[in-house]
Amino acid sequence: MSGNVSLDLPQDLLESIQRTRTAAIALAKLPSDAKNNALEAIAVALEQQLIATLTTCDRKNPKF
């Protein structure tokens, strides 16, 4: 990923972000309606992944 950020993120989240980035680049070539639907699905998936990750981090470290 470009713009390296030094965060202690779970490996599965980093891999998910990379897959999403790759998919988003490919989506740029789709027609508008298909692109909008796919981007909305990606946004929902990212939100769900973030919630799951934060919930896990919160359980492991209540001060997080």
DRENDO-1510 file (C-alpha; in Angstrom, 1 decimal, always signed):
<recs>
REC; n; res; u; v; w
REC; 1; MET; +0.0; +0.0; +0.0 .
REC; 2; SER; +1.2; +3.5; -0.7 .
REC; 3; GLY; +1.4; +6.1; +2.1 .
REC; 4; ASN; +2.7; +3.7; +4.7 .
REC; 5; VAL; +1.1; +4.3; +8.1 .
REC; 6; SER; +2.6; +2.9; +11.2 .
REC; 7; LEU; -0.3; +1.3; +13.0 .
REC; 8; ASP; -0.6; -2.0; +14.8 .
REC; 9; LEU; -3.4; -3.4; +12.8 .
REC; 10; PRO; -4.4; -7.1; +12.5 .
REC; 11; GLN; -3.0; -8.8; +9.5 .
REC; 12; ASP; -6.5; -9.8; +8.2 .
REC; 13; LEU; -7.6; -6.2; +8.3 .
REC; 14; LEU; -4.5; -5.1; +6.3 .
REC; 15; GLU; -5.2; -7.8; +3.8 .
REC; 16; SER; -8.8; -6.7; +3.5 .
REC; 17; ILE; -7.8; -3.1; +2.9 .
REC; 18; GLN; -5.4; -4.2; +0.2 .
REC; 19; ARG; -8.0; -6.4; -1.5 .
REC; 20; THR; -10.5; -3.5; -1.3 .
REC; 21; ARG; -7.9; -1.1; -2.8 .
REC; 22; THR; -7.3; -3.4; -5.7 .
REC; 23; ALA; -11.0; -3.9; -6.3 .
REC; 24; ALA; -11.6; -0.1; -6.2 .
REC; 25; ILE; -9.0; +0.4; -8.9 .
REC; 26; ALA; -10.7; -2.2; -11.1 .
REC; 27; LEU; -14.1; -0.6; -10.4 .
REC; 28; ALA; -13.1; +2.7; -11.9 .
REC; 29; LYS; -13.4; +1.0; -15.3 .
REC; 30; LEU; -17.1; +0.0; -14.8 .
REC; 31; PRO; -20.2; +1.8; -16.1 .
REC; 32; SER; -21.6; +4.2; -13.6 .
REC; 33; ASP; -24.6; +2.1; -12.3 .
REC; 34; ALA; -22.4; -1.0; -11.7 .
REC; 35; LYS; -19.7; +1.1; -10.2 .
REC; 36; ASN; -22.0; +2.8; -7.7 .
REC; 37; ASN; -23.6; -0.5; -6.6 .
REC; 38; ALA; -20.2; -2.1; -6.2 .
REC; 39; LEU; -18.7; +0.9; -4.3 .
REC; 40; GLU; -21.7; +0.8; -1.9 .
REC; 41; ALA; -21.2; -2.9; -1.2 .
REC; 42; ILE; -17.5; -2.2; -0.5 .
REC; 43; ALA; -18.4; +0.6; +1.9 .
REC; 44; VAL; -20.7; -1.7; +3.8 .
REC; 45; ALA; -18.1; -4.5; +3.9 .
REC; 46; LEU; -15.4; -2.1; +5.2 .
REC; 47; GLU; -17.7; -0.7; +7.9 .
REC; 48; GLN; -18.6; -4.2; +9.1 .
REC; 49; GLN; -14.9; -5.2; +9.1 .
REC; 50; LEU; -14.0; -2.0; +11.1 .
REC; 51; ILE; -16.7; -2.6; +13.6 .
REC; 52; ALA; -15.6; -6.2; +14.1 .
REC; 53; THR; -12.0; -5.2; +14.4 .
REC; 54; LEU; -12.7; -2.4; +16.9 .
REC; 55; THR; -14.9; -4.8; +18.9 .
REC; 56; THR; -12.1; -7.3; +19.1 .
REC; 57; CYS; -9.6; -4.7; +20.1 .
REC; 58; ASP; -11.9; -3.4; +22.7 .
REC; 59; ARG; -12.3; -6.8; +24.3 .
REC; 60; LYS; -8.5; -7.4; +24.3 .
REC; 61; ASN; -7.7; -3.9; +25.6 .
REC; 62; PRO; -10.6; -2.1; +27.4 .
REC; 63; LYS; -8.6; +1.2; +27.3 .
REC; 64; PHE; -8.4; +1.1; +23.5 .
</recs>
